[in-house]
Amino acid sequence: MFTCKQVSDSLSKGDYAKLPLAKRFFLRLHVKLCIFCGKYNRQVMDGQDMCRHFKQHEATNCKCAPELQEGQKDELKALLATESAKYPKD
């Protein structure tokens, strides 16, 4: 079993999913059972999971926002110009 310091060090160094299976198992066990560092380290693990999934999704070349046509770009530029004119610069 790991100490809280060892768990925090392992998680802060990099992605826990790249650790060997046995080390990853005991690390997860410690995070589930420890009342002192469990909540923080669980959040760190969740953050690493989200980053990993985002990188995988980004690698598929998924376009999250649709491409704008020239007419739409011009409309947005005009709208931004009129809105920014309402607020004088200091």
C-alpha positions, -999 to 999 in steps of 0.1 A, spaced: 0 0 0 12 35 -8 14 65 15 -5 97 7 27 114 -3 37 86 -27 2 87 -43 3 125 -47 38 123 -62 28 96 -86 -3 115 -98 15 148 -101 43 134 -122 21 123 -151 -8 102 -164 -16 74 -139 -30 53 -168 6 48 -181 17 32 -148 22 -5 -145 -10 -25 -137 0 -34 -101 10 1 -92 -21 15 -108 -43 -10 -88 -28 -1 -55 -29 36 -63 -66 34 -71 -72 13 -39 -54 39 -18 -75 67 -33 -107 49 -27 -99 40 9 -80 70 22 -101 96 39 -73 121 40 -62 124 4 -89 105 -15 -111 134 -25 -82 155 -39 -64 127 -57 -97 114 -71 -102 149 -86 -66 147 -100 -73 113 -116 -106 126 -130 -88 156 -145 -63 133 -161 -90 111 -175 -108 142 -190 -76 154 -206 -68 119 -220 -103 116 -235 -101 152 -249 -68 144 -266 -83 112 -281 -113 130 -294 -92 159 -307 -70 133 -326 -100 122 -346 -99 156 -364 -134 164 -352 -144 199 -360 -164 212 -331 -175 244 -347 -189 245 -382 -172 266 -409 -187 300 -415 -195 312 -450 -182 345 -462 -216 362 -458 -219 350 -422 -183 362 -414 -192 397 -427 -224 398 -407 -205 389 -375 -178 415 -382 -205 442 -387 -223 431 -355 -190 432 -335 -182 466 -349 -216 480 -339 -215 464 -304 -179 477 -298 -189 512 -308 -215 513 -280 -186 510 -254 -161 539 -256 -125 530 -251 -107 548 -222 
